[in-house]
Amino acid sequence: MKKIVFLIIFLKIIPAGLSAQITINHHDMPSAGDTLRYSLTLDDQQMDFSQTGAGYQWNFSSLQHQTQGVEEYQLVNTISSLMAILFFGMNAIATSAAGILPLDEFDIDIDGVYSVFSKSTSQYTLDGFFALISPLALPIKYSNVDRIYSFPLNYADQDSTTFFGTTNLGDTLSLTRQGYRVNNVDGWGNIVTPYGEFDVLRLKSTIYESDSIFWESLGDPIVLRRTTTRYSWLAKNEKIPILEVSYIAFEDFEDDPALSIRYRDIYREPIDDPTGVDLVDNLADQPLIYFTNNGNLLNIDYRNQKGNIRVFDINGRILAERRNIFLDNYLINFSQFNSGVYIIQVFSETPDFKHHNIKVIKP
C-alpha cells in the first residue's frame, strides 16, 4: 500500500511538460497522397530559435501566421511517366516547387517545377528536380543525392553529404546545382506552436549551395552562392517539421542573412493584409516593396535610384534578376509564383553601393 501511495505522489510531481526522447524513421516522412498544410510568418517578436539541449522545452505558441500553403505529394509517374522511367524511378515522389530553380532568365514557358524525393529504411533524400516544358520535361537528376535525413535519427546523431546535378538544352542553356549538407541532431524535448504540443528532435542543418547558370544571350556564366542554417523540429507521424527556421546568407552578404519561418498547421483564415507591404521599410531612403493585383504584380519603388534586383524564395533560390534598371515604380510579374514569403535584394548604384534585403509576403 505504501508503494502505491508513493507512486501516486511521484507521478503527481512529475512536470506536466516532461517529454520523451523520440526516434525519427522513414514512416515519419511524406508519402504519395499526403497533403500537408503549413503556415509562413515573419519574426516580428525577435525570437531566439538557436536555443537547444537535452530535454529542452521550446515555446513558440505566439507565432502568428501571415499566409499558408499546402505540400501535395504524388508519384513522379503520375506527373510525368518519362521522368519516372528515365530518371527518378517509379517509387519516387514529388511536390510542386515553383520558383525553386533559377529559370526566369531563360525565356521558357514552364508549366510546373517539382522537387523529387525518395525514402528507404536508411534515408530520406532529395534526388533532384524537373520542369515541365510542354511537350517535354527538363530534369536535374542529382548524381550524388542530397541526404536530408539518415535513419534511424536520434539525439546526438551527425552526418554530412554532398550533392551535384546538371542539365542543359544544347549549347544555349546550362544549369548546375551543387553543394554539401552537414546535419547535427542537437536537441530533444517538447515544443509548443499554434499547431499544438509535440515531443520532438531538433536538427541543425548547414547547407552550402551554389547555382551555375549559363544562357547564351547572357554571355558569361552566373554563379550564385548561399549558405543556409536551418533548424528543424521533427515529431512522430507529422511528415514535415513541426517548425522549420532558416537563415539564408547570400555571398557577399553573410552578415545580413534573410530569415524564413514555416510551421505545420491547420487551415486558418487569411489575415487582413491586402498589399503585403513590409512597413518597416516604408522610409524615404529605402525601397518600398509591395504586391498589387491580388499578388500578381510586385511593385518596387525606390525613388531616383538605378541598380539591380534579385528575387529569392524562402529557401534562398533565385527566381528572377534584373540588372541596370531604373527602380522608380518598377514592376515584376509574379503570377507564376505561389503564395508565400519572398526575399527581395535591391542594389542601388549610389557611391557606396547600398543594398537592402526585404521580406515580402505574396497573398
For each residue, the residues with C-beta under 8 A, 3 or more apart:
1: 4 5
2: 5 6
3: 6 7
4: 1 7 8
5: 1 2 8 9
6: 2 3 9 10
7: 3 4 10 11
8: 4 5 11 12
9: 5 6 12 13
10: 6 7 13 14
11: 7 8 14
12: 8 9
13: 9 10
14: 10 11 18
15: 18
16:
17: 57 190 197
18: 14 15 55 190
19: 55 57 188 189 190 199 200
20: 199
21: 54 55 154 155 188 199
22: 188 199 200 201 235 236
23: 152 153 154 201
24: 28 149 151 152 153 201 234 236
25: 28 121 151 152 153
26: 29 119 120 121 122 124 151
27: 237
28: 24 25 234 235 236 237 238 239
29: 26 117 119 124 149 239
30: 34 36 71 73 93 95 117 239 240
31: 34 73 93 239
32: 73 74 75 93
33: 73 74
34: 30 31 71 72 73 239
35: 70 71 72 73
36: 30 70 71 72 73 239 240 264
37: 68 69 70 264 265 266 267
38: 68 69 70 71 240 262 263 264 265
39: 63 65 66 67 68 194 262 263 265 268
40: 65 66 67 68 69 260 261 262 314 340 341 361
41: 44 63 64 65 66 261 263
42: 66 259 261 341 359 361
43: 46 47 259 261
44: 41 64
45: 62
46: 43
47: 43 60
48: 51
49: 231 245
50: 231
51: 48 56 58
52: 56 186 187 202 204 231
53: 56 187 189
54: 21 155 187 188 189
55: 18 19 21 188 189
56: 51 52 53 187 188 189 190 202
57: 17 19 189 190
58: 51 189 190 191 192 200 202 233 243
59: 191 192
60: 47 63 191 192 193 243 263
61: 192 193 194
62: 45
63: 39 41 60 193 194 261 263
64: 41 44 194 271
65: 39 40 41 68 194 265 268 271
66: 39 40 41 42 271 273 341 361
67: 39 40 270 271 339 340 341 361 362 363
68: 37 38 39 40 65 265 267 268 270 339
69: 37 38 40 338 339 340
70: 35 36 37 38
71: 30 34 35 36 38 95 96 240
72: 34 35 36 95 96
73: 30 31 32 33 34 35 36 93 94 95 117
74: 32 33 78 79 93 94 95
75: 32 78 79 84 90 91 92 93 94
76: 79 80 83 84 88 89 90 92 93 94 114 116 130
77: 80 81 84 85 90
78: 74 75
79: 74 75 76 83 94 112 114 132
80: 76 77 83 84 130 132 137
81: 77 84 85
82: 85 86 137
83: 76 79 80 86 87 88 116 130 137 139
84: 75 76 77 80 81 87 88 89 90 92
85: 77 81 82 90
86: 82 83 139
87: 83 84 128 130 139 141
88: 76 83 84 92 94 116 118 127 128 130 139 141
89: 76 84 92 118
90: 75 76 77 84 85
91: 75 118
92: 75 76 84 88 89 116 117 118 127
93: 30 31 32 73 74 75 76 116 117 118
94: 73 74 75 76 79 88 114 115 116 117 130
95: 30 71 72 73 74 114 115 117
96: 71 72 112 113 114 338
97: 100 101 113 114 115 129
98: 112 113 336 337 338
99: 113 313 317 319 336 337 338
100: 97 113 115 129 313 315 317
101: 97 113 129 131 140 175 177 317
102: 105 175 211 213 224 317 318 319 321
103: 106 108 110 113 131 175
104: 319 320 321
105: 102 213 215 218 320 321
106: 103 173 215
107:
108: 103 131 133
109: 133 134
110: 103 113 131 132 133 336
111: 132 133 134
112: 79 96 98 131 132
113: 96 97 98 99 100 101 103 110 129 130 131 132
114: 76 79 94 95 96 97 129 130 131 132
115: 94 95 97 100 126 129
116: 76 83 88 92 93 94 126 127 128 129 130
117: 29 30 73 92 93 94 95 124 125 126 127 148
118: 88 89 91 92 93 124 125 127 145
119: 26 29 123 124 125
120: 26 123 151
121: 25 26 151
122: 26 150 151
123: 119 120 147 148 149 150 151
124: 26 29 117 118 119 147 148 149 151
125: 117 118 119 145 146 147 148
126: 115 116 117 142 145 146 148 163
127: 88 92 116 117 118 141 142 145 146
128: 87 88 116 139 140 141 142 145 165
129: 97 100 101 113 114 115 116 139 140 165
130: 76 80 83 87 88 94 113 114 116 137 138 139 140
131: 101 103 108 110 112 113 114 137 138
132: 79 80 110 111 112 113 114 137
133: 108 109 110 111 136 137 138
134: 109 111
135:
136: 133
137: 80 82 83 130 131 132 133
138: 130 131 133 167 169
139: 83 86 87 88 128 129 130 167
140: 101 128 129 130 165 166 167 175 177
141: 87 88 127 128 165 167
142: 126 127 128 145 146 163 164 165
143: 164 165
144: 161 162 163 164
145: 118 125 126 127 128 142 161 163
146: 125 126 127 142 161 163 179 181
147: 123 124 125 150 159 161 181
148: 117 123 124 125 126 181 205
149: 24 29 123 124 153 183 203
150: 122 123 147 153 157 159 183
151: 24 25 26 120 121 122 123 124
152: 23 24 25
153: 23 24 25 149 150 157 185 201 203 234
154: 21 23 157 185 201
155: 21 54 185 187 188 201
156: 185
157: 150 153 154 183 184 185
158: 182 183 184 185
159: 147 150 183
160: 180 181 182 183
161: 144 145 146 147 180 181
162: 144 178 179 180 181
163: 126 142 144 145 146 177 178 179 180 181
164: 142 143 144 176 177 178
165: 128 129 140 141 142 143 176 177 178
166: 140 174 175 176 177
167: 138 139 140 141 174 175 176
168: 171 173 174 175
169: 138 172 173
170: 173
171: 168 216
172: 169 215 216
173: 106 168 169 170 214 215 216
174: 166 167 168 212 213 214 221
175: 101 102 103 140 166 167 168 211 212 213 214
176: 164 165 166 167 211 212
177: 101 140 163 164 165 166 209 210 211 212
178: 162 163 164 165 209 210 212
179: 146 162 163 207 208 209 210
180: 160 161 162 163 207 208
181: 146 147 148 160 161 162 163 205 206 207 208
182: 158 160 205 206 207
183: 149 150 157 158 159 160 203 204 205
184: 157 158 203 204 205
185: 153 154 155 156 157 158 188 201 202 203 204
186: 52 202 203 204
187: 52 53 54 56 155 201 202
188: 19 21 22 54 55 56 155 185 199 200 201 202
189: 19 53 54 55 56 57 58 199 200 202
190: 17 18 19 56 57 58 197 198 199 200
191: 58 59 60 197 198 200 233 235 242 243
192: 58 59 60 61 196 197
193: 60 61 63 196 242 243 263 264 265
194: 39 61 63 64 65 263 265
195: 242 263 264 265 266
196: 192 193
197: 17 190 191 192
198: 190 191 233 235 238 242
199: 19 20 21 22 188 189 190 235 236
200: 19 22 58 188 189 190 191 233 234 235 242
201: 22 23 24 153 154 155 185 187 188 233 234
202: 52 56 58 185 186 187 188 189 231 232 233 234
203: 149 153 183 184 185 186 231 232 233 234
204: 52 183 184 185 186 229 230 231
205: 148 181 182 183 184 228 229 230 232
206: 181 182 227 228 229 230
207: 179 180 181 182 227 228 230
208: 179 180 181 225 227
209: 177 178 179 225 226 227 228 316
210: 177 178 179 223 224 225 226
211: 102 175 176 177 223 224 317 318
212: 174 175 176 177 178 221 222 223 224
213: 102 105 174 175 218 221 222 223 224
214: 173 174 175 218 221 222
215: 105 106 172 173 218
216: 171 172 173
217:
218: 105 213 214 215 222
219:
220:
221: 174 212 213 214
222: 212 213 214 218 321
223: 210 211 212 213
224: 102 210 211 212 213 250 251 318
225: 208 209 210 250 251
226: 209 210 248 249 250 251 316
227: 206 207 208 209 248 249 254
228: 205 206 207 209 246 247 248 249 315 316
229: 204 205 206 246 247 249 257
230: 204 205 206 207 244 245 246 247
231: 49 50 52 202 203 204 243 244 245 246
232: 202 203 205 241 243 244
233: 58 191 198 200 201 202 203 241 242 243 244
234: 24 28 153 200 201 202 203 238 241 242
235: 22 28 191 198 199 200 238 242
236: 22 24 28 199
237: 27 28
238: 28 198 234 235 241 242 264
239: 28 29 30 31 34 36
240: 30 36 38 71 244 264
241: 232 233 234 238 244 262 263 264
242: 191 193 195 198 200 233 234 235 238 263 264
243: 58 60 191 193 231 232 233 261 262 263 264
244: 230 231 232 233 240 241 261 262 263
245: 49 230 231 259 260 261 262
246: 228 229 230 231 259 260 314 315 316
247: 228 229 230 257 258 259
248: 226 227 228 257 258 259 260 312 314 315 316 343
249: 226 227 228 229 253 254 256 257 258
250: 224 225 226 253 254 258 312 316 345
251: 224 225 226 254
252:
253: 249 250 256 257 345 355 357
254: 227 249 250 251 257
255:
256: 249 253 357
257: 229 247 248 249 253 254
258: 247 248 249 250 312 316 343 357 359
259: 42 43 245 246 247 248 359
260: 40 245 246 248 314 315 341 343 359
261: 40 41 42 43 63 243 244 245
262: 38 39 40 241 243 244 245 314
263: 38 39 41 60 63 193 194 195 241 242 243 244
264: 36 37 38 193 195 238 240 241 242 243
265: 37 38 39 65 68 193 194 195 268
266: 37 195
267: 37 68
268: 39 65 68 265
269:
270: 67 68 273 363
271: 64 65 66 67
272:
273: 66 270 276 361 363
274: 363
275: 290 291 292
276: 273 290 291 295 360 361 362 363
277: 282 288 289 290 360
278: 281 282 289 290 358 359 360
279: 282
280:
281: 278 286 287 288 289 356 358
282: 277 278 279 286 288
283: 286
284: 303
285:
286: 281 282 283 302 356
287: 281 300 301 302 305 327 344 346 356 358
288: 277 281 282 299 300 301 302
289: 277 278 281 298 299 300 301 344 346 358 360
290: 275 276 277 278 298 299 360
291: 275 276 295 296 297 298 299 334 360 361 362 363
292: 275 296 297 299
293: 296 297
294: 363
295: 276 291 334 339 362 363
296: 291 292 293 333 334 335
297: 291 292 293 331 332 333 334 335
298: 289 290 291 311 331 332 334 342 344 360 362
299: 288 289 290 291 292 329 330 331
300: 287 288 289 309 327 329 330 331 332 344 346
301: 287 288 289 327 328 329 330
302: 286 287 288 305 307 327 328 330 346 348
303: 284 327 328
304: 328
305: 287 302 326 327 328 348 349 350
306: 324 325 326 327 348 349
307: 302 324 325 327 346 347 348 349
308: 321 322 323 324 325 346 347
309: 300 320 321 322 325 327 330 332 344 345 346 347
310: 318 320 321 344 345 347
311: 298 318 319 320 321 332 342 343 344 345
312: 248 250 258 316 317 318 319 342 343 344 345
313: 99 100 316 317 319 337 340 342 343
314: 40 246 248 260 262 340 341 342 343
315: 100 228 246 248 260
316: 209 226 228 246 248 250 258 312 313 343
317: 99 100 101 102 211 312 313
318: 102 211 224 310 311 312 321
319: 99 102 104 311 312 313 337 342
320: 104 105 309 310 311 332
321: 102 104 105 222 308 309 310 311 318
322: 308 309 325 330 332
323: 308
324: 306 307 308
325: 306 307 308 309 322 330
326: 305 306 330
327: 287 300 301 302 303 305 306 307 309 330 346 348
328: 301 302 303 304 305
329: 299 300 301
330: 299 300 301 302 309 322 325 326 327
331: 297 298 299 300
332: 297 298 300 309 311 320 322
333: 296 297 336
334: 291 295 296 297 298 337 362
335: 296 297
336: 98 99 110 333
337: 98 99 313 319 334 340 342 362
338: 69 96 98 99 362
339: 67 68 69 295 361 362 363
340: 40 67 69 313 314 337 361 362
341: 40 42 66 67 260 314 359 360 361 362
342: 298 311 312 313 314 319 337 359 360 361 362
343: 248 258 260 311 312 313 314 316 357 358 359
344: 287 289 298 300 309 310 311 312 356 357 358 359 360
345: 250 253 309 310 311 312 355 356 357 358
346: 287 289 300 302 307 308 309 327 355 356 358
347: 307 308 309 310 353 354 355
348: 302 305 306 307 327 353 354 355
349: 305 306 307 353
350: 305 353 354
351:
352:
353: 347 348 349 350
354: 347 348 350
355: 253 345 346 347 348
356: 281 286 287 344 345 346
357: 253 256 258 343 344 345
358: 278 281 287 289 343 344 345 346
359: 42 258 259 260 278 341 342 343 344
360: 276 277 278 289 290 291 298 341 342 344
361: 40 42 66 67 273 276 291 339 340 341 342
362: 67 276 291 295 298 334 337 338 339 340 341 342
363: 67 270 273 274 276 291 294 295 339
